[in-house]
Amino acid sequence: IVKVVMAILFVVFVFSGLFKVEPQEKAIKLRFGKPVGTGDQVLIGSGTHWAWPYPIDEVVKIPIAEIQKVAGKGSWFLQSPEDEALNQDPPTGGSLNPAVDGYAITGDGNIIHTKATLSYRIEDPVRCVFEFATGTNQTFSLAGVSNAVLNVLNNALIYTAARYKVDDILLNDVTGFQEAVGRRVRKLIQEQKLGLVVDQCIVQSRPPRQLKMAFDNVIIIGQKSSQIITEARNDQNKVLSRAGADAKGRVDSAEVARKLMVNSITAEADRFKNLL
């Protein structure tokens, strides 16, 4: 009976090493902590595979095709999940509270709130396993990757905001600021060799809630200024068009008069010649 039980336990032990890799995944087999295989053979493709059960082998699965997202809110004000879902701001309050409200300093010394959502994919699974894998027993945790990307994203927001003016971030060059944040993120990921590739970086910026009315007034004044400038340029174009048309009409009239005078003088000269 003991032999039969031992045989059954051995069979169960061996077959417990079967594992399945999904089409959107890659897997790495670690034997006593070291990868099995070299080069591209380290990565195991989709299908059913076998490995010695833990603790001899350990299988780490990496979702390479799945788009991962992380939200950098280190420079954003405190917002409840309900307010965030409804895109509503919390009550303004007396003043900004640095203990709970994040913020960034712009290049011209102003305070803004800015956050970003970054979409990325794992490009180098082997590096991710050895740098960020925290899971065990055939699981892979993305917590380490997410934390590293989050630090990079918050760094990029603060770094880039310090090199832009508040008007450019909020009004004049919103797209340029977003692209600059994305470039900073890609640069840091490459420098730190995180083994990731960035798909998209969406940035949202706002003035402090306590100064929203003042910023709204600036926007209104700017819109009125643009409207007045546009109307003045339209009037300028109309005046220049009328002046150009009037000038052309006068030139044409003078040219006609010149030709008539020349023809008249020529005719008189011919008549005098004939009389002579």
C-alpha positions as CSV (number, residue, x, y, z in Angstrom):
1,I,0.0,0.0,0.0
2,V,2.8,2.4,0.8
3,K,4.5,1.7,-2.5
4,V,1.2,2.3,-4.4
5,V,0.6,5.5,-2.5
6,M,4.2,6.7,-3.2
7,A,3.8,5.9,-6.9
8,I,0.5,7.8,-7.1
9,L,2.1,10.7,-5.3
10,F,5.1,10.7,-7.6
11,V,2.8,10.7,-10.7
12,V,0.8,13.6,-9.2
13,F,4.0,15.4,-8.5
14,V,5.3,14.9,-12.1
15,F,2.0,15.9,-13.7
16,S,1.7,19.0,-11.5
17,G,4.4,20.4,-13.6
18,L,2.1,20.8,-16.6
19,F,1.3,24.4,-17.4
20,K,-0.4,26.3,-20.2
21,V,0.8,29.5,-21.9
22,E,-1.9,31.6,-23.5
23,P,-1.4,33.1,-27.0
24,Q,-1.0,36.6,-25.6
25,E,1.7,35.4,-23.1
26,K,5.3,34.3,-23.0
27,A,6.8,32.2,-20.3
28,I,10.3,31.7,-18.8
29,K,11.3,28.5,-17.0
30,L,13.6,29.1,-14.1
31,R,15.6,26.1,-12.8
32,F,16.9,26.9,-9.3
33,G,16.5,30.6,-10.2
34,K,18.3,30.5,-13.5
35,P,16.6,30.5,-16.9
36,V,16.5,27.3,-18.9
37,G,17.9,27.9,-22.4
38,T,19.8,30.7,-24.1
39,G,18.9,33.5,-26.4
40,D,15.4,33.3,-27.9
41,Q,15.0,29.7,-26.5
42,V,14.5,31.2,-23.1
43,L,11.0,32.4,-24.0
44,I,8.4,29.7,-24.2
45,G,5.5,30.2,-26.6
46,S,1.8,29.5,-26.4
47,G,0.7,25.9,-25.7
48,T,0.9,23.2,-23.0
49,H,4.4,22.6,-21.6
50,W,6.0,20.8,-18.7
51,A,8.4,21.7,-16.0
52,W,9.7,20.1,-12.9
53,P,7.4,21.2,-10.0
54,Y,8.4,23.9,-7.6
55,P,11.0,24.3,-6.0
56,I,13.1,22.7,-8.8
57,D,11.6,24.7,-11.6
58,E,9.6,27.9,-11.5
59,V,7.5,29.2,-14.5
60,V,7.0,32.9,-14.8
61,K,4.3,34.1,-17.3
62,I,4.5,37.6,-18.9
63,P,1.6,39.2,-20.7
64,I,3.5,40.6,-23.7
65,A,0.5,41.5,-25.9
66,E,-1.7,43.0,-23.3
67,I,-1.7,46.8,-23.0
68,Q,-0.9,47.9,-19.5
69,K,-2.0,51.3,-18.1
70,V,-0.8,53.4,-15.2
71,A,-2.1,56.8,-14.0
72,G,0.4,59.3,-12.6
73,K,-1.4,61.5,-10.1
74,G,1.5,62.7,-8.0
75,S,0.8,66.3,-9.2
76,W,-3.0,66.1,-9.0
77,F,-5.3,67.4,-6.3
78,L,-7.1,65.0,-3.9
79,Q,-10.1,63.6,-5.7
80,S,-12.4,60.8,-4.6
81,P,-13.1,57.9,-7.1
82,E,-16.7,59.1,-7.4
83,D,-15.7,62.7,-8.3
84,E,-13.1,61.3,-10.7
85,A,-15.6,59.1,-12.4
86,L,-18.0,62.0,-12.9
87,N,-15.1,64.4,-13.7
88,Q,-16.1,66.7,-10.8
89,D,-13.8,68.7,-8.6
90,P,-14.1,68.5,-4.8
91,P,-15.1,71.6,-2.9
92,T,-12.6,74.4,-3.3
93,G,-11.7,75.0,0.3
94,G,-9.6,77.8,1.7
95,S,-6.3,77.1,0.1
96,L,-4.2,74.3,-1.4
97,N,-3.3,71.7,1.1
98,P,0.2,70.3,0.3
99,A,-0.4,67.3,2.6
100,V,-3.1,65.9,0.3
101,D,-3.0,68.0,-2.9
102,G,-0.3,67.3,-5.4
103,Y,1.0,70.1,-7.7
104,A,3.7,71.0,-10.1
105,I,5.7,74.3,-10.5
106,T,5.8,75.7,-14.0
107,G,8.8,77.4,-15.6
108,D,7.4,80.9,-14.8
109,G,6.8,80.1,-11.1
110,N,3.1,79.2,-11.2
111,I,1.3,76.2,-9.6
112,I,-0.7,73.8,-11.7
113,H,-2.3,70.4,-11.3
114,T,-1.3,67.8,-13.9
115,K,-1.8,64.1,-14.4
116,A,-1.2,61.6,-17.1
117,T,-2.4,58.1,-18.2
118,L,0.3,56.0,-19.8
119,S,-0.3,52.9,-22.0
120,Y,2.6,50.5,-22.4
121,R,3.6,47.0,-23.4
122,I,6.3,44.7,-22.3
123,E,9.0,44.5,-25.0
124,D,11.8,42.6,-23.1
125,P,10.1,39.8,-21.0
126,V,13.5,38.4,-19.8
127,R,14.5,41.7,-18.3
128,C,11.1,42.2,-16.7
129,V,11.3,38.9,-15.0
130,F,14.7,39.5,-13.4
131,E,14.1,43.1,-12.6
132,F,10.4,43.3,-11.6
133,A,9.0,39.8,-11.0
134,T,7.7,39.4,-7.5
135,G,5.3,36.5,-8.0
136,T,6.0,32.9,-7.4
137,N,4.5,29.6,-8.2
138,Q,3.9,30.1,-11.9
139,T,2.5,33.6,-11.5
140,F,3.9,37.0,-12.6
141,S,3.1,40.2,-10.8
142,L,3.1,43.5,-12.6
143,A,3.3,45.5,-9.4
144,G,7.1,46.1,-9.8
145,V,6.7,47.2,-13.4
146,S,3.8,49.5,-12.6
147,N,5.7,51.1,-9.7
148,A,8.7,51.7,-11.9
149,V,6.6,53.2,-14.7
150,L,4.6,55.3,-12.2
151,N,7.8,56.8,-10.9
152,V,9.0,57.6,-14.4
153,L,5.7,59.2,-15.3
154,N,5.5,61.4,-12.2
155,N,9.1,62.4,-12.8
156,A,8.3,63.4,-16.4
157,L,5.3,65.5,-15.4
158,I,7.3,67.5,-12.8
159,Y,10.4,67.8,-15.0
160,T,8.4,68.9,-18.1
161,A,6.1,71.4,-16.2
162,A,9.2,73.1,-14.9
163,R,10.3,73.9,-18.4
164,Y,6.9,75.3,-19.7
165,K,5.0,78.4,-19.0
166,V,1.6,78.1,-17.4
167,D,-0.2,79.7,-20.4
168,D,1.5,77.2,-22.7
169,I,0.6,74.2,-20.6
170,L,-3.1,75.2,-20.1
171,L,-3.9,77.1,-23.3
172,N,-1.3,77.9,-26.0
173,D,0.7,74.6,-26.4
174,V,-1.3,71.8,-24.7
175,T,-0.3,69.3,-27.4
176,G,3.3,70.3,-27.2
177,F,3.4,69.8,-23.4
178,Q,1.8,66.4,-23.8
179,E,4.3,65.3,-26.4
180,A,7.2,66.6,-24.2
181,V,6.0,64.5,-21.3
182,G,5.8,61.5,-23.6
183,R,9.4,62.1,-24.8
184,R,10.7,62.4,-21.3
185,V,8.9,59.1,-20.3
186,R,10.5,57.3,-23.3
187,K,13.9,58.7,-22.5
188,L,13.8,57.5,-18.9
189,I,12.5,54.1,-19.8
190,Q,15.3,53.7,-22.3
191,E,18.0,55.0,-19.8
192,Q,16.7,52.7,-17.1
193,K,16.4,49.8,-19.5
194,L,13.0,48.8,-18.2
195,G,12.3,46.6,-21.3
196,L,9.0,48.4,-22.1
197,V,7.6,50.3,-25.0
198,V,5.2,53.2,-24.7
199,D,2.0,53.2,-26.8
200,Q,0.3,56.4,-25.7
201,C,0.6,59.2,-23.1
202,I,-2.4,61.4,-22.4
203,V,-1.9,64.4,-20.2
204,Q,-4.5,66.5,-18.4
205,S,-3.7,69.8,-16.7
206,R,-5.7,72.3,-14.7
207,P,-5.1,75.5,-12.7
208,P,-5.5,75.4,-8.9
209,R,-9.2,75.1,-8.0
210,Q,-8.8,78.1,-5.7
211,L,-7.8,80.3,-8.7
212,K,-10.3,78.8,-11.2
213,M,-12.3,82.1,-11.4
214,A,-9.2,84.1,-12.0
215,F,-8.0,81.7,-14.7
216,D,-11.4,81.7,-16.3
217,N,-11.4,85.5,-16.4
218,V,-8.0,85.4,-18.1
219,I,-9.4,83.0,-20.7
220,I,-12.4,85.2,-21.3
221,I,-10.3,88.3,-21.7
222,G,-8.0,86.4,-24.0
223,Q,-11.0,85.3,-26.1
224,K,-12.3,88.9,-26.2
225,S,-8.8,90.1,-27.1
226,S,-8.6,87.6,-29.9
227,Q,-12.1,88.5,-31.1
228,I,-11.2,92.3,-31.2
229,I,-7.9,91.5,-33.0
230,T,-9.7,89.4,-35.5
231,E,-12.4,92.1,-36.1
232,A,-9.6,94.7,-36.5
233,R,-7.8,92.6,-39.0
234,N,-11.0,92.0,-41.0
235,D,-11.6,95.8,-41.0
236,Q,-8.0,96.2,-42.1
237,N,-8.4,93.8,-44.9
238,K,-11.7,95.5,-46.0
239,V,-10.0,99.0,-46.0
240,L,-7.0,97.7,-47.9
241,S,-9.2,95.9,-50.4
242,R,-11.3,99.1,-51.0
243,A,-8.2,101.2,-51.2
244,G,-6.6,98.8,-53.6
245,A,-9.7,98.7,-55.8
246,D,-9.9,102.5,-55.7
247,A,-6.3,102.9,-56.5
248,K,-6.6,100.4,-59.4
249,G,-9.7,102.3,-60.7
250,R,-7.8,105.6,-60.6
251,V,-4.8,104.1,-62.3
252,D,-7.0,102.7,-65.0
253,S,-8.8,106.0,-65.5
254,A,-5.5,107.9,-65.7
255,E,-4.2,105.3,-68.3
256,V,-7.4,105.8,-70.4
257,A,-7.0,109.6,-70.2
258,R,-3.4,109.3,-71.1
259,K,-4.1,107.2,-74.2
260,L,-6.9,109.6,-75.3
261,M,-4.6,112.6,-74.9
262,V,-1.8,110.9,-76.8
263,N,-4.1,109.9,-79.5
264,S,-5.5,113.4,-79.7
265,I,-2.1,115.0,-79.8
266,T,-0.9,112.5,-82.4
267,A,-4.0,113.3,-84.6
268,E,-3.4,117.1,-84.3
269,A,0.3,116.6,-85.2
270,D,-0.7,114.6,-88.2
271,R,-3.2,117.3,-89.2
272,F,-0.6,120.0,-88.8
273,K,1.9,118.0,-90.9
274,N,-0.7,117.6,-93.6
275,L,-1.5,121.4,-93.6
276,L,2.3,122.1,-93.8
